[in-house]
Amino acid sequence: MAILDLLISLQLVGIAAFAVSGALVAGERQMDWFGVMVLGIMVAVGGGTLRDVLLDVPVFWILAPWYVLMAAGCALAAIPLARWAHRVRRPVAIADAIGLAVFVALGTRKALEVGTTGLIAVIMGVLTGIAGGILRDVLANRTPIILRKEVYALAALSGASLYVVADGLGVPAGINLWTSIAAVLVIRLLAIIYNWSIPTLKVEPSDQE
């Protein structure tokens, strides 16, 4: 598969996965169909939008509006799933893990393509992966997942860093994409299955006024 075809295919997978995760959260919050669509679109294109604005490049969905239409369609198609999502073990987290893995790799690659340093590419990759989920959780009145004990941003950071290192070593683009995606997905899914978490900061309240 040509690299351009691979990039488009991965983008479609990521948008679909994030849109479904947004729809499932909307179902948990008992939103109407419009709310399902809005949440699905926000989580699907939010991270890429922030990345493109910060990189000062044309926003991807403005150049290709069908991305938004696809996100809306996937969110609406997930409505039947949202009705019984509460019976499935962490369906939102699983769909979100797929979207996270794909967009971290794509975001890191795009940043490198426009000439950023490796550090900035890692930051852009992480932002691409997590920003949409933050928007989803804020709009759904949930504590954003990166502010909880979940191994989430750490998985994104690992995948983005791996991409930059492999790119610097001259690893072919296709292999690099799949390696980064696999790293994020494996870490995130293992965290979901085994309830891995990051230690929390606990400060005892002071007795002094």
Protein Blocks (a to p, Z undefined) as FASTA:
>chain_A
ZZklmmmmmmmmmmmmmmmmmmmmmmmnopafklmmmmmmmmmmmmmmmmmmmnopacfk
lmmmmlmmmmmmmmmmmmmmmmmmmmpghkllmmmmmmmmmmmmmmmmmmmmnopafklm
mmmmmmmmmmmmmmmmmmnopacfklmmbdfklmmmmmmmmmmmmmmnopafklmmmmmm
mmmmmmmmmmmmnopacddddddddfbZZ
